[in-house]
Amino acid sequence: MTDRAGKCHRITALASASRERSLTPVEKAGVRFHLLMCGPCRAFVHNLKVIEQAAHQFNGQNNKS
């Protein structure tokens, strides 16, 4: 695994973890800094948010039945 791939793996893992827990200030800063420079990780975080929103909408519609 290249150094960049290793960093991206860590960032995507932190982005996923942030959906279940609060990141520490150091983790948040690291993620934000990395996202400034990395388009693929920005896309991953965007897609994560879109999927989460879709899941909430689906769950809301399911609960109305």
Secondary structure, DSSP 8 states (H G I E B T S, - for coil): --HHHHHHHHHHHHHHHTTTS---HHHHHHHHHHHHH-HHHHHHHHHHHHHHHHHHHHHHHHHH-
